[in-house]
Amino acid sequence: MDHDALTGTVATTWSADVLPSLSALIGIPALSPAYDGAWQEHGHLLTAVRHFRDWLTARALPGTRCDVVELPGRSPVLVVDTPATPGASAGGTVLLYGHLDKQPPVSDWSEGLGPWQPVLRDGRLYGRGSVDDGYAGYAATTALEAVRAAGGAHTRSVLLLETGEESGSPDLPAYLDHLAERLHDVSLVISLDAGGGDYARMWLTSSLRGAVQATVTVRVLDTAMHSGLVSGIVPSSFRIMRRLLDRVEDPVTGEVLVPAMRVPIPPERVADARALAALEPGVLPERYPLVAGMRHASDDDVELILNSTWRPTLSVTGAAGLPDPAVAGAVLRASTSLRLSFRLPPTADPEAARAELAEILTTDVPYGAQVEVGDFMTISGWHAPTPAPWLATALDHAGERVFGAAPRSMGLGGGIPFMEMLGRRYPRAQFVVTGAVGADSNMHVADEWLNIRFAEQITASVAYLLDAHARRS
């Protein structure tokens, strides 16, 4: 392919066409169904899907078919089907993946920024959904256009944009079944919902953690009572909750104690962690804004990387039954509820972990308190297969042409449920999980932003992969 024509098309398209539409997409409060129980009535997810569809149908991709697919009671998906170019010498379908649903807006955005307010500043596009994952469909479409403009080739390519990824993709299996005949022979999957450690190269995701989330409620009274009268007689629900948490997590080390959540770490992933730590020694801890005097969980970068990519962890992400300290009276509360979020190793079985967690928390409860464990969400992890020789060569070529540096692999602590589903459905397919997310992109929190130059480079890299796939032997 003509490299100058390819990169010129990418840069022009991003500047003139992508950024205006992506900015408008940021303004749509398309919360994932898990965070908006009335998502159907609000209609924001469908609005986001239609917004991207309208942008894409105005593009010049010959023969492209663009369909909004809605199964009853399920959040919509967009399926964009682009036929192969005449120059493709190999067959098979490329499946390109992204999502249009978003995390909640959260508070504490910096002055002049907001979740639904797109702001372009110093090469960054701020707003919720900019980097997670609104840019993905635009990057995929632009890559297909760039291949053609540069004299390259691509096989049949299907872009699938879902609207439930941030909720664990609960509707995706039904859609994959519904679209099975249409997708047919998937030989390459490119997910654009990831990223890496810096902006100097393309990063490939070697693994993704799974997850189990659950709400645990400890109830000790039918109604709250005066703490001066009842404390010492009725054990506090919070104290019982503390004891239950100690069953599943070591309170000193943070080690998760649920057996089904623990697996051996493959040697090649340990080697990846060592290589990543050696790339920029001491940089990893600097990425997190600790308060003064706070230390990390370890002084060893390799251990920190393995902690966040292959070892199980527990985060308490929500609570109920606890009043604000400013208005907390002398009351022994009737109950305490916590939202527990376990990140699981890529190869752990989330359903086995879910069942074991429920049993541990509800068996032999101190003082016979009532314990409820529910509102589960489970996500399967993923461990990347070894790239085929043609793909390994193509990745190196794309890295050198676009970045002047070979790609690197790393595990990610987050999850993309779609990857495990596709791994089971298409066991012979090749997988590339990459994207424009940087370590400082602030996805899920305030001030989320997209590095525009990096997104353009990822787009160009995908174009090279599409061409190599169409010419593989």
C-alpha angles and dihedrals in degrees: 000000000000101000095200092050091048097050092040091055091048094049095045094046093049093049100042104030115012102049096052093049095041089050090054090048090056088059092062110090093218099168116187113255093253088064099039115047090184095051093130093054093044092049096202095130092054090045090055092049092049092046092058092041091055091050093049097046088059090059125098101243105137116232095003116157118202120192134177105214120199123180114195112279093359129110112257129259131202119223118195114188117193119181122230121272117249089248096063109116095181130056138219133092126275112215113204116193138200139134137233102200119100143214119250115284097244122192138264099064112167121263111287093018132095140166096254096031114091112214124183110204132158095340093315129110110209127201142086111296095017095116099010093077122304095101094058099083091046092050092049094049093045091050091055091049092048092052090057094043091052095050095256133131139234134186123232106309128199121194113203118192115182131189103213106060095110088054093054096270094271093167098045098088090057091050093048089053091047092049098038097110092043094050091043113152106026109182101163131033120194116187117192097191100096142058140173154237102303144359096251098088145008111278122212120205111231096182143003126207122236125222146215118198124184141163114232121196125190113195123190105160138033088227134009117264140197106285093215091060102038107030111106089028100058115037113236116256088225093057091050090048089053091054092049091050090053087061092062102032134033102239092211103045102021090233111157110235102195104114096213089057094059125082136161115268112238113243093237091058091051087052090051090052092051092049091049092049090049092051093070110004113209095006098104097070091048091066094071121073101228119182118250112290095013118131131205123249090260139009090221114090092204091056091048091052093049090046090057099041110030110014123079117249137184126220124180101219103174145013140197133190093042115110122212109277091240092063101030110129132197092283135137099217122228095229148359125214127191131184108224120200116191119189110208133206113264094253099042118114106243094199092053089047091050093051093046092048092053092049094049093050097045102041120095093350113197113264090358093279118171112257125188123188116188150112089086125188118184129189125188118227126227137221116199120239119233110274118251114247093257091052094046089052092046093050092052091047093050091047093052095044097046105028104015087234135087118252120258131211129228139161120246126218094216128074140240106192091194093069096059091045092052093044089060095041097045106029093167096051124107117237133213115180109183139124149151099285112125128197089254099042093111095221112179092016137068122302096026109185143178123222099225097198091051091048089054091051092050088050091053091047091054089052090057091049092050091053093047091050090053091052101039119129 
